[in-house]
Amino acid sequence: MNACVERFNRTIQEEFIDWHKETLAYDIDEFNRKLIDWLLWYNTERPHYFLRMIPPMRYIINNLFSTPQKSNMLWTHTRG
């Protein structure tokens, strides 16, 4: 899990932050607005090699919603 997070952090650094350092330094609100737009693009439009060159949201729609899956979680029994 940590390797995935570290890889994502590297992607954000290389593909977004390195290109918007001046905005980060002088206008944090504008930086955050641009980051939100970039994250939306990243998850809805940018092809991902690991997902066979489709965006993550398309992968989720195609694969997770097409076949219903049962949850592995069990109800907890607590006494009040």
N, CA, C and O atoms as a GROMACS GRO file, in nm:
protein
  320
    1MET      N    1   0.082  -0.118   0.000
    1MET     CA    2   0.000   0.000   0.000
    1MET      C    3   0.087   0.126   0.000
    1MET      O    4   0.060   0.221  -0.073
    2ASN      N    5   0.192   0.126   0.081
    2ASN     CA    6   0.277   0.243   0.089
    2ASN      C    7   0.343   0.273  -0.046
    2ASN      O    8   0.360   0.390  -0.082
    3ALA      N    9   0.380   0.170  -0.120
    3ALA     CA   10   0.443   0.191  -0.251
    3ALA      C   11   0.346   0.260  -0.346
    3ALA      O   12   0.387   0.345  -0.424
    4CYS      N   13   0.219   0.224  -0.340
    4CYS     CA   14   0.118   0.289  -0.426
    4CYS      C   15   0.102   0.436  -0.390
    4CYS      O   16   0.093   0.521  -0.478
    5VAL      N   17   0.099   0.464  -0.262
    5VAL     CA   18   0.086   0.602  -0.216
    5VAL      C   19   0.208   0.683  -0.258
    5VAL      O   20   0.195   0.795  -0.307
    6GLU      N   21   0.326   0.626  -0.240
    6GLU     CA   22   0.449   0.695  -0.278
    6GLU      C   23   0.453   0.721  -0.429
    6GLU      O   24   0.499   0.826  -0.472
    7ARG      N   25   0.407   0.626  -0.508
    7ARG     CA   26   0.405   0.644  -0.653
    7ARG      C   27   0.308   0.755  -0.692
    7ARG      O   28   0.337   0.836  -0.780
    8PHE      N   29   0.192   0.759  -0.626
    8PHE     CA   30   0.095   0.864  -0.653
    8PHE      C   31   0.153   1.001  -0.615
    8PHE      O   32   0.136   1.098  -0.688
    9ASN      N   33   0.220   1.007  -0.500
    9ASN     CA   34   0.283   1.133  -0.459
    9ASN      C   35   0.386   1.179  -0.562
    9ASN      O   36   0.396   1.298  -0.592
   10ARG      N   37   0.462   1.085  -0.616
   10ARG     CA   38   0.561   1.120  -0.719
   10ARG      C   39   0.491   1.172  -0.845
   10ARG      O   40   0.538   1.268  -0.906
   11THR      N   41   0.381   1.110  -0.883
   11THR     CA   42   0.307   1.155  -1.001
   11THR      C   43   0.256   1.297  -0.981
   11THR      O   44   0.269   1.381  -1.070
   12ILE      N   45   0.198   1.324  -0.865
   12ILE     CA   46   0.150   1.460  -0.836
   12ILE      C   47   0.266   1.559  -0.843
   12ILE      O   48   0.252   1.667  -0.899
   13GLN      N   49   0.377   1.522  -0.785
   13GLN     CA   50   0.495   1.611  -0.785
   13GLN      C   51   0.542   1.640  -0.927
   13GLN      O   52   0.562   1.756  -0.964
   14GLU      N   53   0.560   1.535  -1.006
   14GLU     CA   54   0.616   1.552  -1.140
   14GLU      C   55   0.518   1.612  -1.240
   14GLU      O   56   0.558   1.690  -1.326
   15GLU      N   57   0.391   1.575  -1.231
   15GLU     CA   58   0.296   1.618  -1.332
   15GLU      C   59   0.219   1.744  -1.295
   15GLU      O   60   0.160   1.808  -1.382
   16PHE      N   61   0.218   1.781  -1.166
   16PHE     CA   62   0.143   1.900  -1.129
   16PHE      C   63   0.225   2.002  -1.051
   16PHE      O   64   0.242   2.115  -1.096
   17ILE      N   65   0.277   1.964  -0.936
   17ILE     CA   66   0.343   2.061  -0.848
   17ILE      C   67   0.463   2.125  -0.915
   17ILE      O   68   0.482   2.247  -0.907
   18ASP      N   69   0.546   2.045  -0.982
   18ASP     CA   70   0.664   2.101  -1.048
   18ASP      C   71   0.626   2.208  -1.152
   18ASP      O   72   0.706   2.297  -1.180
   19TRP      N   73   0.508   2.199  -1.208
   19TRP     CA   74   0.463   2.293  -1.310
   19TRP      C   75   0.389   2.413  -1.250
   19TRP      O   76   0.362   2.510  -1.320
   20HIS      N   77   0.357   2.407  -1.119
   20HIS     CA   78   0.278   2.514  -1.056
   20HIS      C   79   0.343   2.566  -0.927
   20HIS      O   80   0.273   2.610  -0.836
   21LYS      N   81   0.475   2.560  -0.920
   21LYS     CA   82   0.545   2.603  -0.798
   21LYS      C   83   0.522   2.750  -0.767
   21LYS      O   84   0.506   2.787  -0.651
   22GLU      N   85   0.520   2.834  -0.868
   22GLU     CA   86   0.502   2.977  -0.844
   22GLU      C   87   0.362   3.005  -0.788
   22GLU      O   88   0.347   3.087  -0.697
   23THR      N   89   0.262   2.938  -0.842
   23THR     CA   90   0.126   2.954  -0.790
   23THR      C   91   0.120   2.906  -0.646
   23THR      O   92   0.055   2.970  -0.562
   24LEU      N   93   0.186   2.796  -0.615
   24LEU     CA   94   0.189   2.744  -0.479
   24LEU      C   95   0.252   2.846  -0.384
   24LEU      O   96   0.205   2.863  -0.271
   25ALA      N   97   0.356   2.912  -0.429
   25ALA     CA   98   0.427   3.007  -0.344
   25ALA      C   99   0.350   3.136  -0.320
   25ALA      O  100   0.361   3.197  -0.213
   26TYR      N  101   0.270   3.180  -0.419
   26TYR     CA  102   0.209   3.312  -0.410
   26TYR      C  103   0.057   3.314  -0.398
   26TYR      O  104   0.000   3.415  -0.356
   27ASP      N  105  -0.009   3.205  -0.434
   27ASP     CA  106  -0.156   3.205  -0.429
   27ASP      C  107  -0.207   3.063  -0.401
   27ASP      O  108  -0.242   2.989  -0.493
   28ILE      N  109  -0.209   3.028  -0.275
   28ILE     CA  110  -0.245   2.891  -0.236
   28ILE      C  111  -0.388   2.856  -0.275
   28ILE      O  112  -0.415   2.741  -0.309
   29ASP      N  113  -0.479   2.952  -0.271
   29ASP     CA  114  -0.618   2.924  -0.311
   29ASP      C  115  -0.626   2.887  -0.459
   29ASP      O  116  -0.696   2.793  -0.496
   30GLU      N  117  -0.556   2.962  -0.542
   30GLU     CA  118  -0.553   2.931  -0.685
   30GLU      C  119  -0.485   2.796  -0.710
   30GLU      O  120  -0.530   2.718  -0.795
   31PHE      N  121  -0.378   2.769  -0.637
   31PHE     CA  122  -0.310   2.641  -0.648
   31PHE      C  123  -0.406   2.527  -0.616
   31PHE      O  124  -0.412   2.428  -0.689
   32ASN      N  125  -0.482   2.540  -0.508
   32ASN     CA  126  -0.576   2.436  -0.469
   32ASN      C  127  -0.687   2.417  -0.572
   32ASN      O  128  -0.728   2.304  -0.598
   33ARG      N  129  -0.736   2.527  -0.632
   33ARG     CA  130  -0.837   2.515  -0.737
   33ARG      C  131  -0.781   2.439  -0.857
   33ARG      O  132  -0.847   2.352  -0.914
   34LYS      N  133  -0.659   2.473  -0.895
   34LYS     CA  134  -0.596   2.404  -1.009
   34LYS      C  135  -0.570   2.257  -0.975
   34LYS      O  136  -0.584   2.170  -1.061
   35LEU      N  137  -0.532   2.230  -0.851
   35LEU     CA  138  -0.508   2.092  -0.810
   35LEU      C  139  -0.636   2.010  -0.816
   35LEU      O  140  -0.634   1.895  -0.860
   36ILE      N  141  -0.746   2.066  -0.773
   36ILE     CA  142  -0.874   1.996  -0.782
   36ILE      C  143  -0.907   1.964  -0.926
   36ILE      O  144  -0.948   1.852  -0.957
   37ASP      N  145  -0.890   2.061  -1.015
   37ASP     CA  146  -0.915   2.037  -1.157
   37ASP      C  147  -0.824   1.928  -1.211
   37ASP      O  148  -0.868   1.842  -1.288
   38TRP      N  149  -0.698   1.931  -1.171
   38TRP     CA  150  -0.603   1.830  -1.218
   38TRP      C  151  -0.641   1.691  -1.166
   38TRP      O  152  -0.636   1.594  -1.240
   39LEU      N  153  -0.680   1.682  -1.039
   39LEU     CA  154  -0.720   1.553  -0.983
   39LEU      C  155  -0.844   1.497  -1.052
   39LEU      O  156  -0.854   1.377  -1.075
   40LEU      N  157  -0.938   1.584  -1.084
   40LEU     CA  158  -1.056   1.538  -1.159
   40LEU      C  159  -1.014   1.486  -1.296
   40LEU      O  160  -1.061   1.380  -1.338
   41TRP      N  161  -0.926   1.559  -1.365
   41TRP     CA  162  -0.876   1.512  -1.494
   41TRP      C  163  -0.801   1.380  -1.478
   41TRP      O  164  -0.820   1.287  -1.557
   42TYR      N  165  -0.717   1.372  -1.377
   42TYR     CA  166  -0.635   1.253  -1.352
   42TYR      C  167  -0.722   1.128  -1.335
   42TYR      O  168  -0.688   1.021  -1.384
   43ASN      N  169  -0.834   1.144  -1.265
   43ASN     CA  170  -0.919   1.029  -1.236
   43ASN      C  171  -1.027   1.002  -1.340
   43ASN      O  172  -1.083   0.892  -1.343
   44THR      N  173  -1.057   1.098  -1.425
   44THR     CA  174  -1.166   1.078  -1.521
   44THR      C  175  -1.122   1.075  -1.667
   44THR      O  176  -1.195   1.022  -1.751
   45GLU      N  177  -1.005   1.131  -1.698
   45GLU     CA  178  -0.964   1.139  -1.839
   45GLU      C  179  -0.826   1.082  -1.868
   45GLU      O  180  -0.805   1.024  -1.975
   46ARG      N  181  -0.733   1.096  -1.775
   46ARG     CA  182  -0.595   1.054  -1.801
   46ARG      C  183  -0.585   0.901  -1.809
   46ARG      O  184  -0.628   0.832  -1.716
   47PRO      N  185  -0.530   0.847  -1.918
   47PRO     CA  186  -0.512   0.702  -1.927
   47PRO      C  187  -0.406   0.655  -1.827
   47PRO      O  188  -0.305   0.721  -1.807
   48HIS      N  189  -0.431   0.542  -1.766
   48HIS     CA  190  -0.337   0.484  -1.670
   48HIS      C  191  -0.287   0.352  -1.725
   48HIS      O  192  -0.365   0.263  -1.758
   49TYR      N  193  -0.157   0.339  -1.734
   49TYR     CA  194  -0.095   0.218  -1.789
   49TYR      C  195  -0.141   0.094  -1.714
   49TYR      O  196  -0.175  -0.007  -1.777
   50PHE      N  197  -0.143   0.099  -1.582
   50PHE     CA  198  -0.179  -0.016  -1.500
   50PHE      C  199  -0.322  -0.062  -1.527
   50PHE      O  200  -0.354  -0.179  -1.508
   51LEU      N  201  -0.408   0.029  -1.570
   51LEU     CA  202  -0.549  -0.003  -1.595
   51LEU      C  203  -0.577  -0.023  -1.744
   51LEU      O  204  -0.689   0.000  -1.791
   52ARG      N  205  -0.476  -0.066  -1.818
   52ARG     CA  206  -0.487  -0.090  -1.962
   52ARG      C  207  -0.524   0.036  -2.040
   52ARG      O  208  -0.604   0.031  -2.133
   53MET      N  209  -0.466   0.148  -1.998
   53MET     CA  210  -0.478   0.276  -2.068
   53MET      C  211  -0.620   0.334  -2.064
   53MET      O  212  -0.663   0.400  -2.158
   54ILE      N  213  -0.690   0.310  -1.954
   54ILE     CA  214  -0.818   0.377  -1.934
   54ILE      C  215  -0.814   0.454  -1.802
   54ILE      O  216  -0.738   0.417  -1.712
   55PRO      N  217  -0.894   0.557  -1.788
   55PRO     CA  218  -0.895   0.634  -1.662
   55PRO      C  219  -0.956   0.552  -1.547
   55PRO      O  220  -1.037   0.463  -1.571
   56PRO      N  221  -0.917   0.581  -1.424
   56PRO     CA  222  -0.965   0.505  -1.310
   56PRO      C  223  -1.118   0.501  -1.297
   56PRO      O  224  -1.174   0.395  -1.268
   57MET      N  225  -1.186   0.612  -1.317
   57MET     CA  226  -1.331   0.611  -1.303
   57MET      C  227  -1.397   0.523  -1.409
   57MET      O  228  -1.496   0.455  -1.381
   58ARG      N  229  -1.343   0.523  -1.531
   58ARG     CA  230  -1.397   0.435  -1.635
   58ARG      C  231  -1.375   0.289  -1.596
   58ARG      O  232  -1.461   0.205  -1.618
   59TYR      N  233  -1.259   0.260  -1.539
   59TYR     CA  234  -1.230   0.124  -1.492
   59TYR      C  235  -1.331   0.080  -1.386
   59TYR      O  236  -1.382  -0.032  -1.390
   60ILE      N  237  -1.358   0.168  -1.292
   60ILE     CA  238  -1.454   0.135  -1.186
   60ILE      C  239  -1.592   0.111  -1.246
   60ILE      O  240  -1.659   0.013  -1.211
   61ILE      N  241  -1.634   0.199  -1.333
   61ILE     CA  242  -1.767   0.182  -1.395
   61ILE      C  243  -1.774   0.053  -1.475
   61ILE      O  244  -1.873  -0.020  -1.467
   62ASN      N  245  -1.671   0.025  -1.551
   62ASN     CA  246  -1.672  -0.095  -1.635
   62ASN      C  247  -1.664  -0.224  -1.555
   62ASN      O  248  -1.725  -0.324  -1.594
   63ASN      N  249  -1.590  -0.225  -1.447
   63ASN     CA  250  -1.561  -0.350  -1.379
   63ASN      C  251  -1.634  -0.372  -1.247
   63ASN      O  252  -1.679  -0.483  -1.220
   64LEU      N  253  -1.646  -0.272  -1.167
   64LEU     CA  254  -1.706  -0.293  -1.036
   64LEU      C  255  -1.857  -0.288  -1.038
   64LEU      O  256  -1.922  -0.360  -0.962
   65PHE      N  257  -1.915  -0.206  -1.124
   65PHE     CA  258  -2.060  -0.195  -1.127
   65PHE      C  259  -2.124  -0.297  -1.219
   65PHE      O  260  -2.245  -0.318  -1.213
   66SER      N  261  -2.045  -0.361  -1.304
   66SER     CA  262  -2.102  -0.456  -1.400
   66SER      C  263  -2.132  -0.591  -1.336
   66SER      O  264  -2.222  -0.662  -1.381
   67THR      N  265  -2.057  -0.628  -1.234
   67THR     CA  266  -2.083  -0.755  -1.165
   67THR      C  267  -2.100  -0.728  -1.016
   67THR      O  268  -2.006  -0.688  -0.949
   68PRO      N  269  -2.221  -0.751  -0.966
   68PRO     CA  270  -2.244  -0.728  -0.823
   68PRO      C  271  -2.153  -0.815  -0.738
   68PRO      O  272  -2.131  -0.932  -0.768
   69GLN      N  273  -2.102  -0.758  -0.633
   69GLN     CA  274  -2.014  -0.831  -0.543
   69GLN      C  275  -2.069  -0.822  -0.402
   69GLN      O  276  -2.121  -0.718  -0.360
   70LYS      N  277  -2.056  -0.932  -0.329
   70LYS     CA  278  -2.098  -0.931  -0.191
   70LYS      C  279  -1.987  -0.875  -0.104
   70LYS      O  280  -1.869  -0.894  -0.131
   71SER      N  281  -2.027  -0.807  -0.001
   71SER     CA  282  -1.930  -0.753   0.093
   71SER      C  283  -1.877  -0.865   0.180
   71SER      O  284  -1.951  -0.957   0.217
   72ASN      N  285  -1.749  -0.859   0.214
   72ASN     CA  286  -1.689  -0.956   0.305
   72ASN      C  287  -1.701  -0.913   0.450
   72ASN      O  288  -1.656  -0.984   0.541
   73MET      N  289  -1.762  -0.798   0.473
   73MET     CA  290  -1.777  -0.748   0.609
   73MET      C  291  -1.897  -0.817   0.676
   73MET      O  292  -1.996  -0.847   0.610
   74LEU      N  293  -1.886  -0.841   0.803
   74LEU     CA  294  -1.993  -0.903   0.880
   74LEU      C  295  -2.053  -0.800   0.973
   74LEU      O  296  -1.986  -0.705   1.014
   75TRP      N  297  -2.180  -0.820   1.006
   75TRP     CA  298  -2.244  -0.733   1.104
   75TRP      C  299  -2.179  -0.756   1.239
   75TRP      O  300  -2.148  -0.869   1.276
   76THR      N  301  -2.159  -0.650   1.310
   76THR     CA  302  -2.104  -0.663   1.445
   76THR      C  303  -2.220  -0.674   1.542
   76THR      O  304  -2.327  -0.616   1.521
   77HIS      N  305  -2.198  -0.748   1.648
   77HIS     CA  306  -2.300  -0.765   1.750
   77HIS      C  307  -2.252  -0.691   1.874
   77HIS      O  308  -2.156  -0.732   1.938
   78THR      N  309  -2.319  -0.584   1.906
   78THR     CA  310  -2.282  -0.509   2.025
   78THR      C  311  -2.404  -0.502   2.116
   78THR      O  312  -2.518  -0.507   2.072
   79ARG      N  313  -2.376  -0.490   2.239
   79ARG     CA  314  -2.485  -0.475   2.338
   79ARG      C  315  -2.488  -0.333   2.385
   79ARG      O  316  -2.385  -0.272   2.411
   80GLY      N  317  -2.608  -0.280   2.395
   80GLY     CA  318  -2.622  -0.142   2.435
   80GLY      C  319  -2.634  -0.121   2.583
   80GLY      O  320  -2.647  -0.007   2.628
   0.00000   0.00000   0.00000
